[in-house]
Amino acid sequence: MNFLAHSFLSGDNPKILIGNFIGDFVKGRNLLEQFDPDIALGIELHRGIDAFTDTHPIVALSKQRLRPTYRHYSAVIVDMYYDHFLAANWQRYHTLPLQEYACQVYDILKANEEMLPQQVKYMLSYMIPGNWLLNYAHTEGIHRALSGMARRSRHESKMELAVHNLVEYYDEFEKEFTSFFPELQSFSADFLFRTNNPDRLST
């Protein structure tokens, strides 16, 4: 999953959202030595979401459709596709309009800028003016995002071409996202419930 889904799956705690948002930019396991406990929890949630997604059989179907052309970049591309479907169908998942929600996320990040890794600060200087979270709802926005990722990749990825696959197999990818995402929501909600209720018995 990409930035929109990670933010959305964080619940109502701004610090968990920050941790979940920055998860890809944080290394190591000594999180409590580096961050506020709720931010550390958000980073752990981010890693859990990634592991759940990477090993899910429905997501595997999406990646298999892309793998002949994009190889190991298929997972990154599917993350972007799934953020697109979340954004394009946002009203199914959240009561706030996406524009308002995106502004809330940006405001939280800007208000806590001192907590953010330098790479995230740099990225936000492009993300906020370009309103990436809102523009994920459009295939043009996904194309811009994938093209930017392709330019930053150290190896040839062909990600700048991947919007064509999204358009060609739009219904198939959307069906897979729609089947998968409720399971990811349940995983994330249960993760947060368990960590906020440590005495709960494992099931």
SELUM-966748 format. One record per residue (C-alpha): residue in three letters; y, z, x. Coordinates in steps of 0.25 Angstrom, whole numbers, plus 5000, padded with zeros to 4 digits. Layout:
AlaYZX ...
% end
This chain:
Met500050005000 Asn501449985004 Phe502750065003 Leu502950054988 Ala501550104985 His501650214995 Ser502950264989 Phe502450254975 Leu501150334978 Ser501850444984 Gly502250514971 Asp503550594969 Asn503650664983 Pro504750584991 Lys504150645004 Ile502750595001 Leu503350454998 Ile504050455012 Gly502750485019 Asn501950385011 Phe503050285013 Ile503050305028 Gly501550315030 Asp501350185038 Phe502350235048 Val501750365051 Lys500650385061 Gly499750505064 Arg499150615057 Asn500150735060 Leu500950705048 Leu501450845045 Glu501950855060 Gln502850735057 Phe503250745042 Asp503550835030 Pro502250865023 Asp502550775011 Ile502850655020 Ala501650685028 Leu500850685014 Gly501550555011 Ile501050495024 Glu499650545021 Leu499650485007 His500150355013 Arg498950355022 Gly498050385011 Ile498550275002 Asp498350175014 Ala496950225016 Phe496550215001 Thr497150075000 Asp496550025012 Thr495150065008 His495250024993 Pro494349914988 Ile495349844979 Val496349844991 Ala495249774999 Leu495149664989 Ser496649634991 Lys496549645006 Gln495349545006 Arg496149444999 Leu497149445011 Arg496249475023 Pro495849325026 Thr497349295029 Tyr498049425033 Arg496849505039 His497249655041 Tyr498649635036 Ser497949615022 Ala498049765019 Val499549765022 Ile499749645013 Val499049715002 Asp499849835003 Met501049755001 Tyr500449674989 Tyr500049804982 Asp501549864984 His501949734977 Phe501049754965 Leu501549904964 Ala502949854964 Ala502749734955 Asn502049834945 Trp502949954948 Gln503149984933 Arg501650014931 Tyr501750124942 His503050194942 Thr504150234931 Leu505350194941 Pro505750054943 Leu505350004956 Gln506749984961 Glu507050134958 Tyr505750184964 Ala506050104977 Cys507450154978 Gln506850304977 Val505950274988 Tyr507050214997 Asp507950334994 Ile506850434998 Leu506550365011 Lys508050355014 Ala508250505011 Asn507150535020 Glu507450435031 Glu507350545042 Met505850555039 Leu505550415040 Pro504850345052 Gln505850245059 Gln505050125055 Val505150165040 Lys506650185042 Tyr506750045048 Met505949985037 Leu506750055026 Ser507949975031 Tyr507349855026 Met506549905014 Ile507649975007 Pro508649855007 Gly507549765004 Asn506949854993 Trp505549824997 Leu504949924987 Leu505549844976 Asn505349704982 Tyr503849734983 Ala503749694968 His504049554972 Thr503149454980 Glu504349414988 Gly504549564992 Ile503149564996 His503249445004 Arg504549495011 Ala503749625015 Leu502549555020 Ser503349455028 Gly504049575034 Met502749645038 Ala502249505044 Arg503449505053 Arg503249645058 Ser501749625060 Arg501349615075 His500349505071 Glu500249385062 Ser500049445048 Lys500349335039 Met500849435029 Glu502149355026 Leu501149255019 Ala500449365010 Val501349354998 His500649224995 Asn499349294994 Leu499949394985 Val500449284976 Glu499149214976 Tyr498249334973 Tyr499349414965 Asp498449444953 Glu497249494962 Phe498149584971 Glu498849644959 Lys497549674952 Glu497049744965 Phe498349824966 Thr498249864951 Ser496849914953 Phe497049984966 Phe498450054964 Pro498050154954 Glu496950204963 Leu497950214974 Gln498850294965 Ser497750384961 Phe497450404976 Ser498850434980 Ala499050534968 Asp497850604971 Phe498250614986 Leu499550674983 Phe498950774972 Arg497850824982 Thr498850844993 Asn499750914984 Asn498650994979 Pro497751034991 Asp496851134983 Arg496351014974 Leu494950994976 Ser494550864982 Thr493750774972 
% end
